[in-house]
Amino acid sequence: MAQSRRERREVERRLAKASSAANDNRFTAVARHGALAPAGGGPKAIFKWLALCVTMVIVGGIALAGLMVWSVQKDIGYFDFTNVDGSPQVATVDGPVNFLLIGSDTRKDQGEGFTAEDKDADLADVIMLLHVSADHQTATAVSFPRDLMVSMPACPKTDGTGGTYPAQSRVQINSTISYGGPSCTALTIEKLTGVDIGFVGKIDFKGVIEMSNAIGGVPVCVTNDINDNDSGLHLTAGEHTIQGSDALAFLRNRHGVGDGSDLGRISSQQVYLSSLVRTIQTQGALTNPVRLYDLASAAARNMEFSSNLKDTGMLVSLGATAAGISLDNVAFVQAPVTEDPRDRNRVVLDPTLSTPLFQAIASGEGVRLNENSKTGIGSETVGEAPDAAASQPADAAPSTSAQPSPASGSPAPDASQPATVLPEGIVGQTARDQTCAVANR
């Protein structure tokens, strides 16, 4: 829904006022813990809203976050997230948090420039499990290749009939969204990994474009020229700040990086995502109330949440779980896979490497990459980013958002626990690692 200039000016005025008040009177954001009441389904449209809540808690407090939710509430869309028997998924932000992010490749309602033989087809172009450890000291993003072959459980239908799609012993994971929507993809990941997923978000092509525009672009680098007509990505060797359709092309580019496989694309995506985290932390992209509003609006127009996130307090609490996590403790990991013995063009999970990864996540532990681990075939490390704290003013107040309020009565996260070090064969990078996408030559 379009806003008039008058409405936008009023929102900006109120955001600026709330931001000023929050900075004058810093206080701890406290999670409103506990099980969620069942929530119904809704319209269409959000995800990176979660990241906004994280950063809003970091830079200002609940006052600003609450106003941001109010200002875009009318645009937020939701979908039901239920078990196969129709019972709602119940989740809390006490202890570990698991959030599944799905990037949809649907061309429906995406405007000109997005065409396909079947424009209404909906496949999961990106599947990423975001895990915050029980002590809220580490965050891990596990990317699943879209060519991964899996066993799909029975999934609730989304047509309101109360029926189910039958279980299937062998499907490509990106197709699960076309059966029971994002919930079916989440249920499939749960069955595959043994990890309980509390929340789900879905973003489309336009969402990626508008979010990158709202943040002002993301710096990336490539080792050699990339000219990929399939994705529309054309970059010369070196560093670039990309946004809009270029950002989307960079994230979707497959044939132009690594060996042309989806595994190369995942590590190239991690180049972008790690730079995005650094941009948010070091350039003050979200300390400006107007920029915050632009980001929230872009997310709300183009993303959807699972219905158990209708509660505004839960959104803010969910963001608070990741507040203050250092760059070293944010890891981007590729789900370990091996060639599918039945089809060399597909992959299956590597049980030896994947078991310790998902056991640690399922138990709420933090994970760390092995010091001997490498990046994926679509990227290479070129250095490390400086500590974000070094760029902050000397008199800046230390972040206390991860600590509970003494008056809240809410339990604190578990005391910090040593993170599980992953096997050397698992590839990925931290948010501090500065990496470049490797061109497919």
For each residue, the residues with C-beta under 8 A, 3 or more apart:
1: 74 75
2:
3: 7 8 11 297
4: 7 8
5: 8 9
6: 9 10
7: 3 4 10 11
8: 3 4 5 11 12 293
9: 5 6 12 13
10: 6 7 13 14
11: 3 7 8 14 15 71 293
12: 8 9 15 16 289 290 293
13: 9 10 16 17
14: 10 11 17 18 67 71
15: 11 12 18 19 64 67 68 71 289 290 292 293
16: 12 13 19 20 289 290
17: 13 14 20 21
18: 14 15 21 22 60 63 64 67 289
19: 15 16 22 23 59 60 64 287 289 292
20: 16 17 23 24
21: 17 18 24 25 63
22: 18 19 25 26 59 60 61 63 64
23: 19 20 26 60
24: 20 21
25: 21 22 61
26: 22 23 61 397
27: 61 62 405
28: 400 401 403 404 405
29: 57 61 62 65 316 317 319 320 323 401
30: 317 320 404 405 408 410
31: 93 94 317 318 320 321 410
32: 311 313 314 316 317 410
33: 92 93 94 317 410 411
34: 92 94
35: 90 91 92
36: 39 88 90 91 92 308 311 314
37:
38: 88
39: 36 78 88 307 308 310 311
40: 80 307
41: 78 79 80 307
42: 77 78 79 307 310
43: 77 78
44: 77 304
45: 75 76 77 300 301 302 303 304
46: 49 75 76 77 201 202 203 299 300 302 303 304 305
47: 50 101 201 202 203 207 299 303 304 305
48: 51 52 201 203 207 211 295 299 303
49: 46 52 53 76 201 296 299 300 303 305 315
50: 47 53 54 99 199 201 315 318 319
51: 48 54 55 280 319
52: 48 49 55 56 68 286 292 295 296 299 319
53: 49 50 56 57 65 315 316 318 319 320
54: 50 51 57 58 319 320 322 323
55: 51 52 58 59 280 286 292 319
56: 52 53 59 60 61 64 65 68 286 292 316 319
57: 29 53 54 60 61 62 65 316 319 320 323 401
58: 54 55 323 324 399 401
59: 19 22 55 56 64 286 287
60: 18 19 22 23 56 57 63 64 65
61: 22 25 26 27 29 56 57 64 65
62: 27 29 57 65 66 316
63: 18 21 22 60 66 67
64: 15 18 19 22 56 59 60 61 67 68 289 292
65: 29 53 56 57 60 61 62 68 69 315 316 319
66: 62 63 69 70 312 316
67: 14 15 18 63 64 70 71
68: 15 52 56 64 65 71 72 292 293 296
69: 65 66 72 73 312 315 316
70: 66 67 73
71: 11 14 15 67 68 293 296 297
72: 68 69 75 76 293 296 297 299 300
73: 69 70 76 300 312
74: 1
75: 1 45 46 72 297 300 301
76: 45 46 49 72 73 300 305
77: 42 43 44 45 46 303 304 305
78: 39 41 42 43 304 305 306 307 309 310
79: 41 42 158 181 182 183 200 202 304 305 306 307
80: 40 41 88 156 158 183 306 307
81: 88 89 182 183 186 199 200 306 307 308
82: 85 86 87 88 89 156 183
83: 86 87 88 89 156 187
84: 153 154 155 156 164 187
85: 82
86: 82 83 156 162
87: 82 83
88: 36 38 39 80 81 82 83 307 308
89: 81 82 83 197 198 306 308
90: 35 36 308
91: 35 36 198 199 308
92: 33 34 35 36 95 198
93: 31 33 97 314 317 318 320 321
94: 31 33 34 411
95: 92 134 364 413 414
96: 131 132 133 134 361 364
97: 93 131 132 198 199 318 321 322
98: 129 130 131 132 195 196 197 198 199 361
99: 50 129 130 131 197 198 199 200 201 318
100: 127 128 129 130 182 185 186 189 197 199 200 201
101: 47 126 127 128 129 130 200 201 202 203
102: 124 126 127 128 177 182 185 200 201 202 203
103: 124 125 126 127 128 202 203 204 208 251
104: 122 123 124 125 177 202 203 204 205
105: 121 122 123 124 125 205
106: 109 110 119 120 121 122 123 204 205
107: 110 114 115 116 119 120 121 205
108: 119 120 122
109: 106
110: 106 107 113 114 204 205 206
111: 114 206
112:
113: 110 245
114: 107 110 111 119 205
115: 107 119
116: 107 119 121
117:
118: 121
119: 106 107 108 114 115 116
120: 106 107 108
121: 105 106 107 116 118 178
122: 104 105 106 108 177 178
123: 104 105 106 146 174 175 177 178
124: 102 103 104 105 127 146 173 174 175 176 177 185
125: 103 104 105 146 174 252
126: 101 102 103 143 146 251 269
127: 100 101 102 103 124 143 144 146 173 174 185 189
128: 100 101 102 103 141 142 143 144
129: 98 99 100 101 141 142 144 189 193 195 197 361
130: 98 99 100 101 139 140 141
131: 96 97 98 99 139 140 141 142 195 361 367
132: 96 97 98 136 138 139 321 322 325
133: 96 136 137 138 139 140 364 365 366 367 417 419
134: 95 96 364 365 413 414 417
135: 138 366 413 414 415 416 417
136: 132 133 321 322 325 402 413
137: 133 325 329 366 402 416 417 419
138: 132 133 135 325 329 330 331 366 367 368 419
139: 130 131 132 133 322 325 329 330 331
140: 130 131 133 330 331 332 333 361 366 367
141: 128 129 130 131 273 330 331 332 333
142: 128 129 131 333 334 335 357 361
143: 126 127 128 266 269 270 332 333 334 335
144: 127 128 129 148 173 189 335
145: 148 173 262 263 266 334 335 337 347
146: 123 124 125 126 127 172 173 174 262
147: 172 174 261 262 345 346 347
148: 144 145 172 173 335 337 346 347 348 349
149: 170 171 172 173 340 342 343 346 347 348
150: 170 171 172 173 176 188 191 192
151: 167 168 169 170 171 188 191 192
152: 155 167 168 171 176 179 184 188 191
153: 84 167 187 188 191
154: 84 164 165 166 167
155: 84 152 164 165 176 179 180 183 184 187 188
156: 80 82 83 84 86 162 163 164 165 180 183 184
157: 160 161 162 163 164 165 180
158: 79 80 180 181 183
159: 163
160: 157
161: 157
162: 86 156 157
163: 156 157 159
164: 84 154 155 156 157 180
165: 154 155 156 157 179 180 184
166: 154
167: 151 152 153 154
168: 151 152 171
169: 151
170: 149 150 151
171: 149 150 151 152 168 175 176
172: 146 147 148 149 150 175 346
173: 124 127 144 145 146 148 149 150 176 185 188 192
174: 123 124 125 127 146 147 177
175: 123 124 171 172 178 179
176: 124 150 152 155 171 173 179 180 184 185 188
177: 102 104 122 123 124 174 180 181 182 184 185
178: 121 122 123 175
179: 152 155 165 175 176 184
180: 155 156 157 158 164 165 176 177 183 184 187
181: 79 158 177 184 185
182: 79 81 100 102 177 185 186 200 201 202 304 306
183: 79 80 81 82 155 156 158 180 186 187 200 306
184: 152 155 156 165 176 177 179 180 181 187 188
185: 100 102 124 127 173 176 177 181 182 188 189 200
186: 81 100 182 183 189 190 197 200 306
187: 83 84 153 155 180 183 184 190 191
188: 150 151 152 153 155 173 176 184 185 191 192
189: 100 127 129 144 185 186 192 193 195 197
190: 186 187 193 194 195 196 197
191: 150 151 152 153 187 188
192: 150 151 173 188 189 349
193: 129 189 190 354 358 361 362
194: 190 358 359 362
195: 98 129 131 189 190 358 361 362
196: 98 190 362
197: 89 98 99 100 129 186 189 190 200
198: 89 91 92 97 98 99 308
199: 50 81 91 97 98 99 100 305 306 308 309 318
200: 79 81 99 100 101 102 182 183 185 186 197 305 306
201: 46 47 48 49 50 99 100 101 102 182 303 304 305 306
202: 46 47 79 101 102 103 104 182 303 304
203: 46 47 48 101 102 103 104 207 208 211 299 302 303
204: 103 104 106 110 207 208 302 303
205: 104 105 106 107 110 114 208 209 248
206: 110 111 209 210 301 302
207: 47 48 203 204 210 211 298 299 301 302 303
208: 103 203 204 205 211 212 247 248 251
209: 205 206 212 213 243 244 245 247 248
210: 206 207 213 214 298 301 302
211: 48 203 207 208 214 215 295 298 299 302
212: 208 209 215 217 218 242 243 244 247 248
213: 209 210 216 217 243 244 298
214: 210 211 291 294 295 297 298
215: 211 212 218 243 276 279 280 285 291 295
216: 213 243 283 285 291
217: 212 213 241 242 243 247
218: 212 215 241 242 243 247 272 275 276 279
219: 239 240 241 275 279
220: 239 240 241 242 250 271 272 275 436 437
221: 238 239 240 271 382 436 437
222: 225 226 235 236 237 238 240 436 437 438 439
223: 237 380 436 437 438 439
224: 237 438 439 441
225: 222 235 236 237 439
226: 222 233 234 235 253 256 257 437 439 440
227: 233 234 256
228: 231 232 233 234 249 253 254 255 256
229: 232
230: 253 254 255 256
231: 228 249 250 252 253 254 255 256
232: 228 229 245 249
233: 226 227 228 246 249 250 252 253 256
234: 226 227 228
235: 222 225 226 240 242 246 250
236: 222 225 240
237: 222 223 224 225 439
238: 221 222
239: 219 220 221
240: 219 220 221 222 235 236 246
241: 217 218 219 220
242: 212 217 218 220 235 246 247 250 272
243: 209 212 213 215 216 217 218 246 247
244: 209 212 213 247 248
245: 113 209 232 248 249
246: 233 235 240 242 243 249 250
247: 208 209 212 217 218 242 243 244 250 251 272
248: 205 208 209 212 244 245 251 252
249: 228 231 232 233 245 246 252 253
250: 220 231 233 235 242 246 247 253 268 272 437
251: 103 126 208 247 248 269 272
252: 125 231 233 248 249 265
253: 226 228 230 231 233 249 250 256 257 265 268
254: 228 230 231 257 260 261 262 264 265
255: 228 230 231 260 440
256: 226 227 228 230 231 233 253 260 439 440
257: 226 253 254 260 264 265 267 268 378 379 437 438 439 440
258: 261 263 264 265 267 268 376 377 378 379 438 440
259: 263 264 377 440
260: 254 255 256 257 264 440
261: 147 254 258 264 265 377
262: 145 146 147 254 265 266
263: 145 258 259 266 267 334 337 347 376 377 378
264: 254 257 258 259 260 261 267 268 376 377 378 438 440
265: 252 253 254 257 258 261 262 268 269 378
266: 143 145 262 263 269 270 334 376 378
267: 257 258 263 264 270 271 334 375 376 377 378 379 427 428 429 435 437
268: 250 253 257 258 264 265 271 272 378 379 437 438
269: 126 143 251 265 266 272 273
270: 143 266 267 273 274 332 334 375 376 379 428 429 435
271: 220 221 267 268 274 275 378 379 435 436 437
272: 218 220 242 247 250 251 268 269 275 276
273: 141 269 270 276 277 332
274: 270 271 277 278 330 332 429 430 431 432 433 434 435
275: 218 219 220 271 272 278 279 434
276: 215 218 272 273 279 280
277: 273 274 280 281 327 330 431
278: 274 275 281 282 327 385 388 431 432
279: 215 218 219 275 276 282 283 285
280: 51 55 215 276 277 283 285 286
281: 277 278 327 388
282: 278 279 385 388 391
283: 216 279 280
284: 287 288
285: 215 216 279 280 288 291
286: 52 55 56 59 280 291 292 295
287: 19 59 284 291
288: 284 285 291 292
289: 12 15 16 18 19 64 292 293
290: 12 15 16 293 294
291: 214 215 216 285 286 287 288 294 295
292: 15 19 52 55 56 64 68 286 288 289 295 296
293: 8 11 12 15 68 71 72 289 290 296 297
294: 214 290 291 297 298
295: 48 52 211 214 215 286 291 292 298 299
296: 49 52 68 71 72 292 293 299 300
297: 3 71 72 75 214 293 294 300 301
298: 207 210 211 213 214 294 295 301 302
299: 46 47 48 49 52 72 203 207 211 295 296 302 303
300: 45 46 49 72 73 75 76 296 297 303
301: 45 75 206 207 210 297 298
302: 45 46 203 204 206 207 210 211 298 299
303: 45 46 47 48 49 77 201 202 203 204 207 299 300
304: 44 45 46 47 77 78 79 182 201 202
305: 46 47 49 76 77 78 79 199 200 201 309 310
306: 78 79 80 81 89 182 183 186 199 200 201 309
307: 39 40 41 42 78 79 80 81 88 310
308: 36 39 81 88 89 90 91 198 199 311 314
309: 78 199 305 306 314 315 318
310: 39 42 78 305 307 314
311: 32 36 39 308 314 315
312: 66 69 73 315 316
313: 32 316 317
314: 32 36 93 308 309 310 311 317 318
315: 49 50 53 65 69 309 311 312 318 319
316: 29 32 53 56 57 62 65 66 69 312 313 319 320
317: 29 30 31 32 33 93 313 314 320 321
318: 31 50 53 93 97 99 199 309 314 315 321
319: 29 50 51 52 53 54 55 56 57 65 315 316 322 323
320: 29 30 31 53 54 57 93 316 317 323 401 402
321: 31 93 97 132 136 317 318 402 413
322: 54 97 132 136 139 319 325
323: 29 54 57 58 319 320 399 401 402
324: 58 399 401 402
325: 132 136 137 138 139 322 329 330
326: 329 330 387 388 432
327: 277 278 281 330 385 387 388 430 431 432
328: 430 431 432
329: 137 138 139 325 326 366 368 419 430
330: 138 139 140 141 274 277 325 326 327 430 431 432
331: 138 139 140 141 367 368 369 428 429 430 431
332: 140 141 143 270 273 274 428 429 430 431
333: 140 141 142 143 357 367 369 422 426 427 428
334: 142 143 145 263 266 267 270 337 376 426 427 428
335: 142 143 144 145 148 349 354 357
336: 349 350 353 354 357 425 426 427
337: 145 148 263 334 347 348 349 350 354
338: 347 348 349 350
339: 344 346 347 348
340: 149 343 344 345 346 347 348
341: 348
342: 149 346
343: 149 340 346
344: 339 340
345: 147 340
346: 147 148 149 172 339 340 342 343
347: 145 147 148 149 263 337 338 339 340
348: 148 149 337 338 339 340 341
349: 148 192 335 336 337 338 354
350: 336 337 338 353 354 425
351: 354 355
352: 355 423 425
353: 336 350 356 357 423 425 426
354: 193 335 336 337 349 350 351 357 358
355: 351 352 358 359
356: 353 359 360 420 422 423
357: 142 333 335 336 353 354 360 361 367 422 426
358: 193 194 195 354 355 361 362
359: 194 355 356 362 363
360: 356 357 363 365 366 367 420 422
361: 96 98 129 131 140 142 193 195 357 358 364 365 367
362: 193 194 195 196 358 359
363: 359 360
364: 95 96 133 134 361 414
365: 133 134 360 361 417 419 420
366: 133 135 137 138 140 329 360 417 419 420
367: 131 133 138 140 331 333 357 360 361 419 420 421 422
368: 138 329 331 419 420 421 422
369: 331 333 373 421 422 426 428 429 430
370: 373 421 422 423 424 426
371:
372: 424
373: 369 370 422 424 425 426 427 428
374: 427
375: 267 270 379 380 381 427 428 429 433 435
376: 258 263 264 266 267 270 334 379 427 428
377: 258 259 261 263 264 267 438
378: 257 258 263 264 265 266 267 268 271 437 438
379: 257 258 267 268 270 271 375 376 429 435 436 437 438
380: 223 375 435 436 438
381: 375 429 433 434 435
382: 221 434 435 436
383: 434
384: 432 433 434
385: 278 282 327 388 431 432 433 434
386: 390 391
387: 326 327 390 391
388: 278 281 282 326 327 385 391 392
389: 392
390: 386 387
391: 282 386 387 388
392: 388 389 396
393: 396
394:
395:
396: 392 393
397: 26 400
398:
399: 58 323 324 402
400: 28 397 403
401: 28 29 57 58 320 323 324
402: 136 137 320 321 323 324 399 413
403: 28 400 412
404: 28 30 408 410 411 412 413
405: 27 28 30 408 410
406:
407:
408: 30 404 405
409:
410: 30 31 32 33 404 405
411: 33 94 404
412: 403 404
413: 95 134 135 136 321 402 404
414: 95 134 135 364 417
415: 135
416: 135 137
417: 133 134 135 137 365 366 414
418:
419: 133 137 138 329 365 366 367 368
420: 356 360 365 366 367 368
421: 367 368 369 370
422: 333 356 357 360 367 368 369 370 373 426
423: 352 353 356 370 426
424: 370 372 373
425: 336 350 352 353 373
426: 333 334 336 353 357 369 370 373 422 423
427: 267 333 334 336 373 374 375 376
428: 267 270 331 332 333 334 369 373 375 376
429: 267 270 274 331 332 369 375 379 381 433 435
430: 274 327 328 329 330 331 332 369 433
431: 274 277 278 327 328 330 331 332 385
432: 274 278 326 327 328 330 384 385
433: 274 375 381 384 385 429 430
434: 274 275 381 382 383 384 385
435: 267 270 271 274 375 379 380 381 382 429
436: 220 221 222 223 271 379 380 382
437: 220 221 222 223 226 250 257 267 268 271 378 379
438: 222 223 224 257 258 264 268 377 378 379 380
439: 222 223 224 225 226 237 256 257
440: 226 255 256 257 258 259 260 264
441: 224
